[in-house]
Amino acid sequence: MADEIDLANDLIANEISRALKEIRQQSSEAVGTKFCVDCDDDMPIERQKLGFKRCVACASDAERKKLMYADE
């Protein structure tokens, strides 16, 4: 007979599995833009499939700026 902890663990495992399945499905359906929103360069198809809106260079720059101004 399963005790309450086993039941709770099963519930948690099922919820995690459901959430991961949903995230995987959303990411497979995601379509980013054909051009970077910052520099208008062509976006690599791999980044488009993952739903990114910025090229690697612009994404790195945006993240660096975000970190620089985070403390203000």
Jmol script that loads the backbone (N, CA, C; Angstrom):
load data "model"
ATOM      1  N   MET A   1       0.847  -1.186   0.000  1.00  0.00           N
ATOM      2  CA  MET A   1       0.000   0.000   0.000  1.00  0.00           C
ATOM      3  C   MET A   1       0.888   1.244   0.000  1.00  0.00           C
ATOM      4  N   ALA A   2       0.590   2.134  -0.891  1.00  0.00           N
ATOM      5  CA  ALA A   2       1.381   3.354  -1.023  1.00  0.00           C
ATOM      6  C   ALA A   2       1.026   4.333   0.086  1.00  0.00           C
ATOM      7  N   ASP A   3       2.056   4.906   0.663  1.00  0.00           N
ATOM      8  CA  ASP A   3       1.781   5.907   1.690  1.00  0.00           C
ATOM      9  C   ASP A   3       1.658   7.288   1.039  1.00  0.00           C
ATOM     10  N   GLU A   4       1.388   8.289   1.840  1.00  0.00           N
ATOM     11  CA  GLU A   4       1.150   9.640   1.329  1.00  0.00           C
ATOM     12  C   GLU A   4       2.361  10.213   0.594  1.00  0.00           C
ATOM     13  N   ILE A   5       3.548   9.897   1.077  1.00  0.00           N
ATOM     14  CA  ILE A   5       4.755  10.415   0.429  1.00  0.00           C
ATOM     15  C   ILE A   5       4.912   9.822  -0.968  1.00  0.00           C
ATOM     16  N   ASP A   6       4.652   8.513  -1.103  1.00  0.00           N
ATOM     17  CA  ASP A   6       4.720   7.883  -2.427  1.00  0.00           C
ATOM     18  C   ASP A   6       3.704   8.505  -3.379  1.00  0.00           C
ATOM     19  N   LEU A   7       2.506   8.739  -2.896  1.00  0.00           N
ATOM     20  CA  LEU A   7       1.468   9.351  -3.727  1.00  0.00           C
ATOM     21  C   LEU A   7       1.870  10.766  -4.149  1.00  0.00           C
ATOM     22  N   ALA A   8       2.436  11.511  -3.208  1.00  0.00           N
ATOM     23  CA  ALA A   8       2.881  12.869  -3.517  1.00  0.00           C
ATOM     24  C   ALA A   8       4.010  12.848  -4.549  1.00  0.00           C
ATOM     25  N   ASN A   9       4.954  11.915  -4.392  1.00  0.00           N
ATOM     26  CA  ASN A   9       6.050  11.799  -5.355  1.00  0.00           C
ATOM     27  C   ASN A   9       5.534  11.444  -6.744  1.00  0.00           C
ATOM     28  N   ASP A  10       4.564  10.549  -6.816  1.00  0.00           N
ATOM     29  CA  ASP A  10       3.965  10.190  -8.104  1.00  0.00           C
ATOM     30  C   ASP A  10       3.275  11.394  -8.738  1.00  0.00           C
ATOM     31  N   LEU A  11       2.559  12.150  -7.931  1.00  0.00           N
ATOM     32  CA  LEU A  11       1.870  13.338  -8.425  1.00  0.00           C
ATOM     33  C   LEU A  11       2.868  14.364  -8.966  1.00  0.00           C
ATOM     34  N   ILE A  12       3.944  14.573  -8.237  1.00  0.00           N
ATOM     35  CA  ILE A  12       4.975  15.519  -8.668  1.00  0.00           C
ATOM     36  C   ILE A  12       5.624  15.052  -9.969  1.00  0.00           C
ATOM     37  N   ALA A  13       5.961  13.772 -10.051  1.00  0.00           N
ATOM     38  CA  ALA A  13       6.586  13.230 -11.261  1.00  0.00           C
ATOM     39  C   ALA A  13       5.660  13.380 -12.466  1.00  0.00           C
ATOM     40  N   ASN A  14       4.380  13.117 -12.276  1.00  0.00           N
ATOM     41  CA  ASN A  14       3.414  13.262 -13.367  1.00  0.00           C
ATOM     42  C   ASN A  14       3.290  14.716 -13.807  1.00  0.00           C
ATOM     43  N   GLU A  15       3.280  15.627 -12.858  1.00  0.00           N
ATOM     44  CA  GLU A  15       3.163  17.051 -13.182  1.00  0.00           C
ATOM     45  C   GLU A  15       4.404  17.547 -13.927  1.00  0.00           C
ATOM     46  N   ILE A  16       5.572  17.108 -13.500  1.00  0.00           N
ATOM     47  CA  ILE A  16       6.810  17.490 -14.186  1.00  0.00           C
ATOM     48  C   ILE A  16       6.811  16.947 -15.610  1.00  0.00           C
ATOM     49  N   SER A  17       6.412  15.700 -15.786  1.00  0.00           N
ATOM     50  CA  SER A  17       6.355  15.099 -17.124  1.00  0.00           C
ATOM     51  C   SER A  17       5.391  15.858 -18.026  1.00  0.00           C
ATOM     52  N   ARG A  18       4.241  16.226 -17.485  1.00  0.00           N
ATOM     53  CA  ARG A  18       3.254  16.966 -18.265  1.00  0.00           C
ATOM     54  C   ARG A  18       3.803  18.325 -18.675  1.00  0.00           C
ATOM     55  N   ALA A  19       4.437  19.022 -17.729  1.00  0.00           N
ATOM     56  CA  ALA A  19       4.979  20.352 -18.011  1.00  0.00           C
ATOM     57  C   ALA A  19       6.097  20.285 -19.053  1.00  0.00           C
ATOM     58  N   LEU A  20       6.971  19.291 -18.945  1.00  0.00           N
ATOM     59  CA  LEU A  20       8.047  19.141 -19.919  1.00  0.00           C
ATOM     60  C   LEU A  20       7.505  18.831 -21.309  1.00  0.00           C
ATOM     61  N   LYS A  21       6.491  17.996 -21.372  1.00  0.00           N
ATOM     62  CA  LYS A  21       5.876  17.669 -22.662  1.00  0.00           C
ATOM     63  C   LYS A  21       5.281  18.924 -23.296  1.00  0.00           C
ATOM     64  N   GLU A  22       4.627  19.741 -22.489  1.00  0.00           N
ATOM     65  CA  GLU A  22       4.025  20.979 -22.989  1.00  0.00           C
ATOM     66  C   GLU A  22       5.094  21.946 -23.495  1.00  0.00           C
ATOM     67  N   ILE A  23       6.185  22.071 -22.751  1.00  0.00           N
ATOM     68  CA  ILE A  23       7.276  22.963 -23.148  1.00  0.00           C
ATOM     69  C   ILE A  23       7.909  22.484 -24.448  1.00  0.00           C
ATOM     70  N   ARG A  24       8.134  21.182 -24.561  1.00  0.00           N
ATOM     71  CA  ARG A  24       8.723  20.639 -25.791  1.00  0.00           C
ATOM     72  C   ARG A  24       7.817  20.890 -26.987  1.00  0.00           C
ATOM     73  N   GLN A  25       6.530  20.742 -26.783  1.00  0.00           N
ATOM     74  CA  GLN A  25       5.591  20.960 -27.882  1.00  0.00           C
ATOM     75  C   GLN A  25       5.585  22.433 -28.287  1.00  0.00           C
ATOM     76  N   GLN A  26       5.588  23.328 -27.310  1.00  0.00           N
ATOM     77  CA  GLN A  26       5.602  24.758 -27.616  1.00  0.00           C
ATOM     78  C   GLN A  26       6.871  25.142 -28.359  1.00  0.00           C
ATOM     79  N   SER A  27       8.014  24.593 -27.926  1.00  0.00           N
ATOM     80  CA  SER A  27       9.270  24.958 -28.582  1.00  0.00           C
ATOM     81  C   SER A  27       9.346  24.396 -29.994  1.00  0.00           C
ATOM     82  N   SER A  28       8.712  23.248 -30.236  1.00  0.00           N
ATOM     83  CA  SER A  28       8.730  22.701 -31.591  1.00  0.00           C
ATOM     84  C   SER A  28       7.813  23.495 -32.518  1.00  0.00           C
ATOM     85  N   GLU A  29       6.833  24.176 -31.947  1.00  0.00           N
ATOM     86  CA  GLU A  29       5.918  24.993 -32.734  1.00  0.00           C
ATOM     87  C   GLU A  29       6.393  26.432 -32.869  1.00  0.00           C
ATOM     88  N   ALA A  30       7.395  26.798 -32.071  1.00  0.00           N
ATOM     89  CA  ALA A  30       7.871  28.177 -32.062  1.00  0.00           C
ATOM     90  C   ALA A  30       8.530  28.520 -33.390  1.00  0.00           C
ATOM     91  N   VAL A  31       8.238  29.697 -33.849  1.00  0.00           N
ATOM     92  CA  VAL A  31       8.869  30.193 -35.067  1.00  0.00           C
ATOM     93  C   VAL A  31       9.307  31.620 -34.792  1.00  0.00           C
ATOM     94  N   GLY A  32      10.591  31.836 -34.901  1.00  0.00           N
ATOM     95  CA  GLY A  32      11.109  33.175 -34.680  1.00  0.00           C
ATOM     96  C   GLY A  32      10.966  34.009 -35.941  1.00  0.00           C
ATOM     97  N   THR A  33      11.574  35.148 -35.895  1.00  0.00           N
ATOM     98  CA  THR A  33      11.504  36.035 -37.044  1.00  0.00           C
ATOM     99  C   THR A  33      12.577  35.673 -38.060  1.00  0.00           C
ATOM    100  N   LYS A  34      12.352  36.051 -39.306  1.00  0.00           N
ATOM    101  CA  LYS A  34      13.320  35.778 -40.372  1.00  0.00           C
ATOM    102  C   LYS A  34      14.517  36.720 -40.276  1.00  0.00           C
ATOM    103  N   PHE A  35      14.298  37.896 -39.687  1.00  0.00           N
ATOM    104  CA  PHE A  35      15.352  38.888 -39.550  1.00  0.00           C
ATOM    105  C   PHE A  35      15.482  39.288 -38.081  1.00  0.00           C
ATOM    106  N   CYS A  36      16.703  39.592 -37.670  1.00  0.00           N
ATOM    107  CA  CYS A  36      16.970  40.052 -36.310  1.00  0.00           C
ATOM    108  C   CYS A  36      16.216  41.362 -36.065  1.00  0.00           C
ATOM    109  N   VAL A  37      15.565  41.478 -34.907  1.00  0.00           N
ATOM    110  CA  VAL A  37      14.784  42.680 -34.606  1.00  0.00           C
ATOM    111  C   VAL A  37      15.669  43.898 -34.344  1.00  0.00           C
ATOM    112  N   ASP A  38      16.949  43.671 -34.053  1.00  0.00           N
ATOM    113  CA  ASP A  38      17.842  44.791 -33.771  1.00  0.00           C
ATOM    114  C   ASP A  38      18.636  45.249 -34.991  1.00  0.00           C
ATOM    115  N   CYS A  39      19.239  44.314 -35.721  1.00  0.00           N
ATOM    116  CA  CYS A  39      20.136  44.705 -36.818  1.00  0.00           C
ATOM    117  C   CYS A  39      19.593  44.368 -38.206  1.00  0.00           C
ATOM    118  N   ASP A  40      18.452  43.711 -38.278  1.00  0.00           N
ATOM    119  CA  ASP A  40      17.809  43.330 -39.546  1.00  0.00           C
ATOM    120  C   ASP A  40      18.613  42.348 -40.399  1.00  0.00           C
ATOM    121  N   ASP A  41      19.629  41.702 -39.826  1.00  0.00           N
ATOM    122  CA  ASP A  41      20.342  40.652 -40.558  1.00  0.00           C
ATOM    123  C   ASP A  41      19.477  39.407 -40.625  1.00  0.00           C
ATOM    124  N   ASP A  42      19.752  38.564 -41.618  1.00  0.00           N
ATOM    125  CA  ASP A  42      19.047  37.286 -41.715  1.00  0.00           C
ATOM    126  C   ASP A  42      19.320  36.452 -40.470  1.00  0.00           C
ATOM    127  N   MET A  43      18.267  35.811 -39.977  1.00  0.00           N
ATOM    128  CA  MET A  43      18.409  34.922 -38.824  1.00  0.00           C
ATOM    129  C   MET A  43      18.697  33.513 -39.321  1.00  0.00           C
ATOM    130  N   PRO A  44      19.660  32.816 -38.714  1.00  0.00           N
ATOM    131  CA  PRO A  44      19.878  31.417 -39.082  1.00  0.00           C
ATOM    132  C   PRO A  44      18.604  30.603 -38.819  1.00  0.00           C
ATOM    133  N   ILE A  45      18.333  29.651 -39.680  1.00  0.00           N
ATOM    134  CA  ILE A  45      17.107  28.863 -39.577  1.00  0.00           C
ATOM    135  C   ILE A  45      17.004  28.150 -38.229  1.00  0.00           C
ATOM    136  N   GLU A  46      18.143  27.742 -37.669  1.00  0.00           N
ATOM    137  CA  GLU A  46      18.122  27.066 -36.371  1.00  0.00           C
ATOM    138  C   GLU A  46      17.573  27.987 -35.280  1.00  0.00           C
ATOM    139  N   ARG A  47      17.975  29.256 -35.320  1.00  0.00           N
ATOM    140  CA  ARG A  47      17.475  30.209 -34.319  1.00  0.00           C
ATOM    141  C   ARG A  47      16.006  30.520 -34.562  1.00  0.00           C
ATOM    142  N   GLN A  48      15.602  30.575 -35.825  1.00  0.00           N
ATOM    143  CA  GLN A  48      14.188  30.798 -36.138  1.00  0.00           C
ATOM    144  C   GLN A  48      13.334  29.676 -35.565  1.00  0.00           C
ATOM    145  N   LYS A  49      13.782  28.436 -35.754  1.00  0.00           N
ATOM    146  CA  LYS A  49      13.023  27.279 -35.267  1.00  0.00           C
ATOM    147  C   LYS A  49      12.879  27.295 -33.753  1.00  0.00           C
ATOM    148  N   LEU A  50      13.876  27.851 -33.066  1.00  0.00           N
ATOM    149  CA  LEU A  50      13.837  27.916 -31.608  1.00  0.00           C
ATOM    150  C   LEU A  50      13.066  29.127 -31.094  1.00  0.00           C
ATOM    151  N   GLY A  51      12.626  29.984 -32.000  1.00  0.00           N
ATOM    152  CA  GLY A  51      11.789  31.106 -31.613  1.00  0.00           C
ATOM    153  C   GLY A  51      12.531  32.368 -31.220  1.00  0.00           C
ATOM    154  N   PHE A  52      13.821  32.423 -31.500  1.00  0.00           N
ATOM    155  CA  PHE A  52      14.589  33.607 -31.141  1.00  0.00           C
ATOM    156  C   PHE A  52      14.237  34.784 -32.031  1.00  0.00           C
ATOM    157  N   LYS A  53      14.360  35.976 -31.488  1.00  0.00           N
ATOM    158  CA  LYS A  53      14.064  37.203 -32.218  1.00  0.00           C
ATOM    159  C   LYS A  53      15.329  37.976 -32.574  1.00  0.00           C
ATOM    160  N   ARG A  54      16.459  37.604 -31.949  1.00  0.00           N
ATOM    161  CA  ARG A  54      17.720  38.306 -32.184  1.00  0.00           C
ATOM    162  C   ARG A  54      18.792  37.326 -32.662  1.00  0.00           C
ATOM    163  N   CYS A  55      19.734  37.828 -33.469  1.00  0.00           N
ATOM    164  CA  CYS A  55      20.893  37.021 -33.854  1.00  0.00           C
ATOM    165  C   CYS A  55      21.788  36.863 -32.620  1.00  0.00           C
ATOM    166  N   VAL A  56      22.783  36.002 -32.724  1.00  0.00           N
ATOM    167  CA  VAL A  56      23.646  35.726 -31.575  1.00  0.00           C
ATOM    168  C   VAL A  56      24.353  36.989 -31.100  1.00  0.00           C
ATOM    169  N   ALA A  57      24.889  37.768 -32.029  1.00  0.00           N
ATOM    170  CA  ALA A  57      25.622  38.982 -31.651  1.00  0.00           C
ATOM    171  C   ALA A  57      24.717  39.975 -30.923  1.00  0.00           C
ATOM    172  N   CYS A  58      23.525  40.213 -31.453  1.00  0.00           N
ATOM    173  CA  CYS A  58      22.600  41.166 -30.824  1.00  0.00           C
ATOM    174  C   CYS A  58      22.047  40.626 -29.505  1.00  0.00           C
ATOM    175  N   ALA A  59      21.817  39.325 -29.435  1.00  0.00           N
ATOM    176  CA  ALA A  59      21.336  38.729 -28.189  1.00  0.00           C
ATOM    177  C   ALA A  59      22.393  38.860 -27.100  1.00  0.00           C
ATOM    178  N   SER A  60      23.656  38.635 -27.458  1.00  0.00           N
ATOM    179  CA  SER A  60      24.746  38.790 -26.490  1.00  0.00           C
ATOM    180  C   SER A  60      24.854  40.232 -26.026  1.00  0.00           C
ATOM    181  N   ASP A  61      24.742  41.156 -26.960  1.00  0.00           N
ATOM    182  CA  ASP A  61      24.809  42.581 -26.635  1.00  0.00           C
ATOM    183  C   ASP A  61      23.653  42.987 -25.722  1.00  0.00           C
ATOM    184  N   ALA A  62      22.452  42.526 -26.031  1.00  0.00           N
ATOM    185  CA  ALA A  62      21.279  42.859 -25.216  1.00  0.00           C
ATOM    186  C   ALA A  62      21.411  42.287 -23.807  1.00  0.00           C
ATOM    187  N   GLU A  63      21.941  41.064 -23.712  1.00  0.00           N
ATOM    188  CA  GLU A  63      22.119  40.457 -22.394  1.00  0.00           C
ATOM    189  C   GLU A  63      23.172  41.204 -21.590  1.00  0.00           C
ATOM    190  N   ARG A  64      24.257  41.611 -22.251  1.00  0.00           N
ATOM    191  CA  ARG A  64      25.308  42.363 -21.569  1.00  0.00           C
ATOM    192  C   ARG A  64      24.761  43.696 -21.047  1.00  0.00           C
ATOM    193  N   LYS A  65      23.974  44.395 -21.865  1.00  0.00           N
ATOM    194  CA  LYS A  65      23.376  45.666 -21.438  1.00  0.00           C
ATOM    195  C   LYS A  65      22.412  45.452 -20.283  1.00  0.00           C
ATOM    196  N   LYS A  66      21.640  44.386 -20.354  1.00  0.00           N
ATOM    197  CA  LYS A  66      20.688  44.084 -19.283  1.00  0.00           C
ATOM    198  C   LYS A  66      21.424  43.865 -17.964  1.00  0.00           C
ATOM    199  N   LEU A  67      22.540  43.142 -18.016  1.00  0.00           N
ATOM    200  CA  LEU A  67      23.319  42.893 -16.805  1.00  0.00           C
ATOM    201  C   LEU A  67      23.977  44.163 -16.284  1.00  0.00           C
ATOM    202  N   MET A  68      24.437  45.033 -17.192  1.00  0.00           N
ATOM    203  CA  MET A  68      25.091  46.278 -16.780  1.00  0.00           C
ATOM    204  C   MET A  68      24.127  47.195 -16.048  1.00  0.00           C
ATOM    205  N   TYR A  69      22.893  47.255 -16.509  1.00  0.00           N
ATOM    206  CA  TYR A  69      21.931  48.202 -15.949  1.00  0.00           C
ATOM    207  C   TYR A  69      20.977  47.562 -14.947  1.00  0.00           C
ATOM    208  N   ALA A  70      21.208  46.325 -14.576  1.00  0.00           N
ATOM    209  CA  ALA A  70      20.312  45.614 -13.663  1.00  0.00           C
ATOM    210  C   ALA A  70      20.344  46.202 -12.258  1.00  0.00           C
ATOM    211  N   ASP A  71      21.475  46.747 -11.848  1.00  0.00           N
ATOM    212  CA  ASP A  71      21.608  47.260 -10.484  1.00  0.00           C
ATOM    213  C   ASP A  71      21.058  48.663 -10.316  1.00  0.00           C
ATOM    214  N   GLU A  72      20.724  49.320 -11.399  1.00  0.00           N
ATOM    215  CA  GLU A  72      20.251  50.709 -11.301  1.00  0.00           C
ATOM    216  C   GLU A  72      18.802  50.784 -10.941  1.00  0.00           C
TER     217      GLU A  72
END
end "model"
wireframe off; spacefill off
backbone 0.3
color backbone group
